[in-house]
Structure formats: structure tokens, C-alpha cells
Amino acid sequence: MAFENLTALVVDDDENLIEVAKLALNSLGIKEVSLAADGLEAKGLVEATDKAFDIVICDWMMPKLDGPGFLTFFRQGNKEAPFIMLSGKSSEESFSELSSNPKEYFMTKQSSLNDIMQMISKVLKA
């Protein structure tokens, strides 16, 4: 599967994580990557574009609008795009209570660049 024509959205208030996620996406051929510092900014990007995002990588804990809040908003308009939730504090069990959509995934923020690349590749092929 070619990922070159896909679009991605990365939402995180940690600039370092944004750069790692963007690098992972670019390494897999995804060049069109939109960035947002929090869920509210991401919501504005989703509302402002006429093209749906093919994958979202989002932090759980952020100011203004957190990851679960953005996920709820995002799913109103896009039920199919893979959504990867990253967290340094919340657990996969907490996420499974929040999410019942098989297109939603959880990763710890401690994941390596290689782990993130593998997850992106896996969810896009699913």
C-alpha cells in the first residue's frame, strides 16, 4: 500500500513529540502533515479543510481541548480514519474504556521512532 497520497494530522503540545511523529510519517512517505498544538487548534484545522485526514496522531493530555475531547469531535465527521492516541500518563485500559472503535489505537509517549513507524504502518494497512 502506498502512503504518498495520504494526509495526516498530529496534535500535541510537546514540540519534540510532534517532530518525532512527523518524521515517522514522512519516513513512511506521508508528506502532507498538518500540525496542531492542542485539540482546539486541531478542531479548527479539521473544520477549515475540505479534505479528510487519513490518520491522526494525538496526545491524550493537552490544554484547551484534550485528546478524548478531540477524538469525540473528530469521530462526528470521520468514523474510518485510524486514530492513534499517545499518552505519558494514561493507560491502555483507560483508553479501551473510552474507545470501542477498532480504528482507534493507544501508544505510550515513551515509544521509539521505530515503534511509532510500525504502528502507523500497521493501522494504515488494517
N, C-alpha and C positions, 0 to 999 in steps of 0.2 A: 504494500500500500504506500502510495506516495503522499507525503505530508506537505509538499511545497505549496499547495494552494489553500492550505488551512489557515484560519485566523485564531489567535489565542488572546486571552485576557489574563493578566497576572495582577492580583490585588494583594498588597501587603504594605504595612507601614515600616517595614525593615528594608532599607535600600539594598543591603547585601543579599538578602533572600530574593529580592526582585531580580537582581543581576544574575544570580545562580539559576533561577527559573528561566530567565530569558536566554541565557547561554545554553541551557538544556534544550529548550525549544528550537533555538537556532541550529544547534548541532544535529537535530533531527530533521532539519530542512524547513522548519516553520519560520518564515521571515517576518510575517505580519503579526507583530506582538504589541498589543495595547497595554499600557501600564496605569495602575491607579494606586494611590497611597492609602485608600480606605474604601469601605463599602459604599459610602455616599458618592464618592468620585466615580467609582465603578458603575454605580446605578446610572449616573449621568452619561457615561460613555455608552452603555447599553441603549439608553433612550435616544442618544444622538446618532446612532449608526443604523443604517438600513440593512446591514449585513449581519447575520447572526454569528456569534463566536462559536468555533468548533470545539474549543476546550477552554476550561477556566481552571486556574490555579489560584487558590485563595487562602489567606490567613484566617484563622478562627477568631483571634482576639485583635480588634482594631478599634480606634476611636471613631466616633460619629455613627457608623453602621458596621456591626461586627460581621464575621463570616456567615454564621447561621442566618442573620437577617438578610444579608445579600443573597444567600442561596435561595431563601424563600421568594424574594423578589425575582431573581433570575429564572426560577422554575415556572413562574407565571407565563413567561413568554417562550421558554425553551426547555422542553422536557427531555430532549435527547442528548444534548452535548455532555461529554464527560466533565465532571466537576471534581477536582482534587482539593480537599481541604487539608491545610497544613496547620499543625499546632505544636507548640512547645510545652503546653500545659495540659490540654485536654487529652482524653484517651480515646482509643478506637471504640471502646464500649460506649462512651458518651456520644460519639458520632453515630454509632449504629442506632442509638435511641432516637436521634434527631432524623436520621435518614433511612428511608425504606426503598429509595430508588437505586436499582442496580447500576446506574451510571454515575454513582457518587462514591468517591474513594477517600480514604484517610491516609495521611503520612505524617510522621513526626518531622519537625523542623530540623532535627539532627541528621536527617537523611543526607547522603552524599550526592554529589552531582550525578554520579553514575546511577544511583538508586532512583533519583528523580527522572532521569532519562529513560530508565527501564519502565517506570510506572507510566510515563506519558506514552511510550510506545505500546505498552500493554493495553491501556484504556482506549487508545485510538484504534486498535485492531479488534477490540471486543465488539 
